[in-house]
């Protein structure tokens, strides 16, 4: 055996096939093939094309908004979406809740050894389509590969940057007693859509994720003349958890009307069957708005011009009494306290 043969035996090259290999995260030729063949092909833009350690870009006048999130949803694909589109919508929506128009995203992929490359392509292509639909670009990212059995296919971390227009002040500290609470649409579809696939359940009526970008609704809301005090999207923990978090942060009380909260019949029936409360089920395309009573009608009109918020309604009021508590007035006219859950009804839904 000559020296060249000996080196080939000691340093074998990994074989690239239709699965993710540990070498895809090793910084070598296979990693470059993965970046150029899948990520750059789908996300191609002038910043990402440089393949630098980061991206530099100009910003508009205003205040920068910055957010980050991680996505571990199981299964990767579900009715109405997948982990790729969900990662884009979730990050864009977090920026929108700050009053910001999103500019750019980063994407970090944690891949499990053995993942089908075709699955990765589908996720990345879906992510690229969602980004294009939201008017943003993925301009920097990262890829890591973990051993087989040490991950769950794909985890995605995203960060997003946007610009809040001058004069816009949105946050829990702006919520005031007397504010009205608006809800952008019906509740619970995302959580049940994910669970239906995960558990192999079939329900009467169509249940699809409500995952969608919300920044254009928020843009029109801010442009219509309404004095918006606070926005919050209804992800993990649903409506009840979001209101509780804001009530504690703003040190106010809240009362909402059960009869005014839209829940589609397929959702209501599925929740009754499974013992779930739709007020706590996660959404990925719904949000609440806090604003003065005088601005409710103009705000609802602006929201309803968008398909994702056509069912927008007023559901409650902020009060000075019972700080940090959220009360639900039931259809029977009684009251019950909506508290934070101790655990999680539906894990791994985002």
Steps between C-alpha positions, in 0.01 A plus 500: 500500500651835401479815709218646290280191554574513873386863520180416314419224748570718803311807373195374313272761347136488615260393230234763425168340412142589583550542876658757728843387622704628794745626238232741374567699815876462498598811308641310201395424145170332590398793716573739214298279266210508747515878540523571128273220378212546744519820708651745252294358215176574691594815692724662236549876549787748482584476872486123536686448175815643662507199740666715764483459881219753513315757294513879492213707365359856513200584719221751467414781737336375815571260786643154442302202628679170556362158591606136508313172526554126463271244336482136604152411374417133459405383241695712252202521261140560604175622338551862399876519547833354605796586720652719226205730434423501872851628581458791259147591606581477871802729472328751271205511740718562805642804320151612399387488863766765569345717229790424266509427130733198464818541296722193521526160668777264602450124508691240700433134417571214742479184290496140619729253328291282268244766412387461140645778286170513312323585827752776566448639148122511549535683831750752361294562187189556713697738720619692194145527363372625836781757516422622149133524589584708807739724309810403700826327418715250688838674482717293735486162670671198648486121471587236759457121487449283811533122537213276400256478790624825658253725314160466340554560131522879486506778756506859369611814680415833342573862580333797338564872466240761415441873525241670720383828342575822691240583764367146540504379863355153550544279804346372824597823679260690272188301598254715698173442691213561260684356200299263283633159399468392137558145373599449136320171436391152610709298744689174524546372145878474508527291815229257390641471146839395638347262752274335239802387297715410801233280657335375180166661589218583262239763583170598342570807290828636367763611750807673358767711665431873501873569450533828308699825500329787682723799424280643223195496727702679767630750243146598398395507864772753578420703186123524557527758778427268792712557811627144549639444850604134485503196271563136587488186283332195649755221474582254779231514767250666267279799578472436874876486557569809288244706692636379834855598406387847399279548806798425725740720302261796486357444849142522380194277504319370193149372432417315178165374367475131415208558260712735287802273457492324160565125509403297192274201562757237385745650750243516777397139445860376487586684821197356678593151384859535621429695818682812378408865552526695171595813696832329582570336163784652295451712189757623247296757310292672767564799725336739746495878488465746791377849418256771619127445460468795259730326249338156496291536185773648281741233619257215429434637152873509426553147629205348315642608164749213538399138454692393809298744717158501336343368821651772719277586797503685830506248784563692821618790711799594714408596858674671789357246747641153571849572368675203335175301469314403181129424538276326249129588500341172388201460270296433817594839644728362770869584540804276523866585532720407204828403663830386353526125451755319715608281208453497123188364332672425169880484503717531187251709299747769392 
